[in-house]
């Protein structure tokens, strides 16, 4: 059984392509293009199911046509429409950062040994990437995701330890 902490979200199945079961998929990061895995994982009603890749080709920087094994017609391909796609983290090489974009959503942030909150989003629309963090009390915080503040990332525990400057959390 594939666990949520074993995969990283990379995109979504957006439409069928042709009659042989090919699917058009849109990606939110470069992991699929930079690293190879024999399968991708789809979230099927809360269960992470592997789909083995027969072949694929990129149509643009963010879109690829993928043919999965045993998906051989439009009807079976339609079952995957709108499904989120995940990449198995065990196939990510050192050249690709494991914690990029939406892949760290759900990680807990700690500073000075105390739980700050959980990452609910990542704002990477500017050069200064921010973690959107919600505390246990429901407060919303924006925390700079700079290397200067990050001390340790534990992917198994899904935790990030940070050294935040005094007063940053009071803003």
C-alpha positions in Angstrom: 0.0 0.0 0.0 1.4 3.4 -1.0 1.4 6.0 1.8 0.9 9.8 1.3 4.3 10.5 2.7 5.9 8.3 0.0 4.7 10.5 -2.9 4.8 14.1 -4.0 2.0 15.8 -6.0 3.2 16.6 -9.5 0.0 17.4 -11.4 -3.3 16.3 -12.7 -4.9 14.3 -15.5 -6.8 17.0 -17.6 -8.2 15.2 -20.6 -8.1 12.1 -22.8 -6.2 12.2 -26.1 -7.1 10.0 -29.0 -8.8 6.6 -28.8 -5.9 4.4 -27.5 -6.1 5.5 -23.9 -3.6 8.3 -23.9 -4.0 11.0 -21.3 -3.1 14.7 -21.3 -1.6 15.6 -17.9 -0.6 19.0 -16.6 2.3 19.4 -14.2 2.9 21.8 -11.3 6.6 21.2 -11.0 9.6 19.7 -13.0 10.0 16.4 -11.1 8.4 14.2 -13.8 10.6 15.7 -16.5 13.8 15.6 -14.5 13.5 12.1 -12.9 12.2 8.8 -14.2 10.0 6.3 -12.5 8.3 3.2 -13.9 5.0 4.4 -12.6 3.0 7.4 -11.4 0.4 7.3 -8.6 -3.2 8.5 -8.8 -5.4 9.3 -5.9 -8.5 7.1 -6.5 -11.0 7.9 -3.8 -8.3 8.4 -1.1 -6.3 5.3 -2.2 -2.9 5.9 -3.9 -2.9 3.6 -6.9 0.2 3.0 -9.1 -0.2 3.3 -12.9 2.7 2.0 -14.9 4.0 4.1 -17.7 4.0 2.6 -21.2 5.2 5.7 -22.9 5.0 9.5 -22.7 5.9 12.6 -24.6 5.9 16.3 -23.6 3.7 18.7 -25.5 4.9 21.8 -23.6 6.9 22.6 -20.5 3.9 21.8 -18.3 1.9 19.3 -20.4 2.6 15.7 -21.4 0.7 12.9 -23.1 1.0 9.7 -21.1 0.0 6.2 -22.1 -0.4 3.9 -19.0 -0.3 0.1 -19.2 -3.8 -1.5 -19.3 -5.5 1.8 -20.2 -6.2 1.0 -23.8 -9.3 2.9 -24.7 -11.1 6.2 -24.1 -13.6 4.6 -21.7 -10.9 3.3 -19.3 -8.9 6.6 -19.7 -11.9 8.6 -18.6 -11.7 6.9 -15.2 -8.6 8.9 -14.5 -9.9 12.3 -15.7 -9.5 15.0 -13.0 -7.3 12.8 -10.8 -4.3 14.2 -9.0 -1.0 12.6 -10.0 1.9 11.9 -7.7 5.5 10.9 -8.2 7.1 8.2 -5.9 9.7 10.0 -3.8 12.0 7.0 -3.9 12.8 7.8 -7.6 13.7 11.4 -7.0 17.4 11.9 -7.5 19.7 14.2 -5.5 19.6 16.7 -8.4 16.0 17.4 -7.8 14.9 19.0 -4.5 12.3 16.8 -2.8 10.6 19.6 -1.1 9.4 21.9 -3.8 6.0 23.6 -4.3 3.0 21.7 -3.1 5.0 18.7 -2.1 5.6 20.1 1.4 2.0 21.0 2.1 1.1 19.3 5.4 4.6 19.5 6.8 4.7 20.8 10.4 6.9 23.8 11.2 8.9 23.9 14.4 11.0 26.8 15.9 12.8 26.8 19.2 11.4 23.3 19.9 7.8 24.5 19.6 5.2 23.6 17.0 4.4 26.8 15.0 1.8 25.2 12.7 1.2 23.2 9.5 2.0 24.3 6.0 -1.3 24.8 4.1 0.2 26.4 1.0 3.3 27.8 -0.7 3.4 31.2 -2.3 6.1 31.1 -5.0 4.7 33.9 -7.1 7.7 36.1 -6.3 11.4 35.6 -5.7 10.8 35.4 -2.0 9.0 32.1 -1.4 6.6 32.0 1.6 5.1 29.2 3.6 1.4 29.8 4.3 1.1 28.3 7.8 -2.0 27.7 9.9 -1.4 27.4 13.7 -3.3 25.1 16.0 -5.4 28.1 17.1 -6.3 28.8 13.5 -4.1 31.8 13.0 -2.6 32.3 9.5 1.1 33.1 9.2 3.4 33.8 6.2 6.9 32.6 6.9 9.8 33.2 4.5 11.1 29.9 3.1 14.7 31.0 3.0 17.7 28.7 3.5 18.8 31.1 6.2 15.9 30.1 8.4 15.6 26.4 7.6 17.7 24.2 9.9 16.4 20.7 9.1 13.9 19.0 6.9 12.7 15.5 8.0 10.8 14.0 5.1 9.9 10.9 7.0 8.2 12.8 9.9 7.1 15.6 7.4 8.6 18.2 9.7 10.7 21.3 9.1 12.8 22.9 11.9 13.4 26.6 11.5 15.4 29.2 13.3 13.1 32.2 13.0 14.2 35.7 14.0 12.6 37.2 17.2 9.4 39.0 16.4 8.8 37.4 13.0 5.8 35.5 14.3 4.3 38.6 16.0 3.8 40.4 12.7 
